[in-house]
């Protein structure tokens, strides 16, 4: 089961993804990850590239962290 495999690597995943990750695998009815990003105005067009870059980098980090775990066995 994928959730079990992910949960077994919780400390490693949290360490690699950093303080911005929100781990919800322990919550009832919600299995997954979230991320928080503080920015003054998400609707300000001058922040558009900053926001896109943040999520692009975070997504790459997420994939690079999770993919090897899922490929085990």
C-alpha positions as CSV (number, residue, x, y, z in Angstrom):
1,X,0.0,0.0,0.0
2,X,1.4,3.4,-1.0
3,X,0.2,5.3,2.0
4,X,2.0,2.8,4.3
5,X,5.2,3.1,2.3
6,X,5.1,6.9,2.5
7,X,4.3,6.8,6.2
8,X,7.3,4.6,6.9
9,X,9.5,7.3,5.5
10,X,7.8,10.2,7.3
11,X,10.9,11.7,9.1
12,X,13.0,11.4,6.0
13,X,10.4,13.1,3.8
14,X,9.8,15.9,6.3
15,X,13.5,16.5,6.6
16,X,14.0,16.7,2.8
17,X,10.9,18.8,2.1
18,X,11.5,21.3,4.8
19,X,9.4,23.3,7.1
20,X,6.9,24.5,4.5
21,X,5.4,21.0,4.0
22,X,2.2,20.2,5.8
23,X,1.9,16.4,6.6
24,X,-1.7,15.3,6.7
25,X,-1.2,11.5,6.5
26,X,-1.9,11.3,10.2
27,X,-5.3,13.1,9.9
28,X,-8.5,11.2,9.7
29,X,-9.9,11.1,6.1
30,X,-7.1,13.2,4.7
31,X,-4.0,11.5,3.3
32,X,-1.5,13.7,1.6
33,X,0.8,16.7,1.7
34,X,0.3,20.4,1.5
35,X,2.6,23.3,1.4
36,X,2.5,26.9,2.7
37,X,3.9,29.9,1.1
38,X,3.7,33.3,2.6
39,X,3.3,36.2,0.2
40,X,1.5,39.5,0.8
41,X,-0.8,39.6,-2.2
42,X,-1.3,36.5,-4.4
43,X,-3.4,38.5,-6.8
44,X,-0.7,41.1,-7.5
45,X,0.6,40.4,-11.0
46,X,4.1,41.4,-9.9
47,X,4.1,38.3,-7.6
48,X,3.1,35.9,-10.4
49,X,6.6,34.7,-11.3
50,X,7.6,34.4,-7.7
51,X,4.6,32.2,-7.0
52,X,5.1,30.1,-10.1
53,X,8.8,29.6,-9.3
54,X,8.1,28.7,-5.7
55,X,5.6,25.9,-6.7
56,X,7.8,24.7,-9.6
57,X,10.7,24.3,-7.2
58,X,8.6,22.7,-4.5
59,X,7.1,20.3,-7.0
60,X,10.5,19.3,-8.2
61,X,11.7,18.7,-4.6
62,X,8.5,16.7,-3.9
63,X,9.0,14.4,-6.9
64,X,12.7,14.0,-6.2
65,X,11.9,13.0,-2.6
66,X,8.9,10.7,-3.2
67,X,9.9,9.0,-6.4
68,X,12.8,6.9,-5.0
69,X,10.6,5.8,-2.0
70,X,7.8,4.6,-4.4
71,X,10.4,2.8,-6.6
72,X,11.7,0.7,-3.7
73,X,11.0,-3.0,-4.0
